[in-house]
Amino acid sequence: MLDDFFIRALVAGIGIAMVAGPLGCFVIWRRMAYFGDTMAHSALLGVALSLLLELNLMVSVFLVASVVSMLLLFLQKRGALSTDALLGILSHSALSIGLVIVAFMTWVRIDLVGFLFGDILAVSEADIDIIWGGGILVIFALVYLWRPLLASTVNPELAEAEGLKPERARLFFMLLMALVIAIAMKIVGILLITSLLIIPAATARRFATSPEVMAVLASLIGALAVAGGLFGSLHWDTPSGPSIVVAALALFVLSLLPVGRLERASHTSYGGN
């Protein structure tokens, strides 16, 4: 018989995986993995500001990640530096500023390890409500934005010509990323959020025959990684957040093995290109 805290962790983790899967697909398609890292690193600055200003933690992380996204868009339009250089500056600057602010707050005791690597076993029923409520909101937003996001990923100029407003779709996508990072921070931690976004989507890419199939597969693979990681953590007494990522990695490695006709079919699919 499983304990209540384990059931809560399982439900919360699956909720995050179901949302992270489709978002992770766009991260893969748009080659935005470093952007995911930047957003995740900015979460620590959000944590620091929430403690300093006594703000709600999740709201603070979302606001800081959103501001970082807006700043990136603004600097990209200025054209002074390449995108990867801007991401490097924003990522490490946000992380470092957060750590410096935390260091100055000597009157507050902070579990940095918990924020960096998460503590999924400590989620409450209220956390689950937020995770699933926010996740449903993100899924509905993705369904609404799916066509302009996909069109602008394949060909931004054509999407603009068709009146799909790719820049607006990109902005909303960044805000959705900020929301998911704010929700997921407690589950897998700041340093592991990007892994949950990227690894299941990369695994699904091997077998997808269409963008929609890849999004669904990524969610299912993420949920399987959550379950496998949690049961592995329970069995071997390992940290739960990293265990989930290790399980996702194991599924990715397994996906690389040749599987006959399925392997050949994947080379002709959308996701296998």
Secondary structure, 3 states (H helix, E strand, C coil): CCCHHHHHHHHHHHHHHHHHHHHHHHHHHCCCHHHHHHHHHHHHHHHHHHHHHCCCHHHHHHHHHHHHHHHHHHHHHHCCCCHHHHHHHHHHHHHHHHHHHHHHCCCCCCCHHHHHHCCHHHCCHHHHHHHHHHHHHHHHHHHHHHHHHHHHHHCHHHHHHCCCCHHHHHHHHHHHHHHHHHHHHHHHCHHHHHHHHHHHHHHHHCCCCCHHHHHHHHHHHHHHHHHHHHHHHHHHCCCHHHHHHHHHHHHHHHHCCCCCHHHHHHHHCCCCC
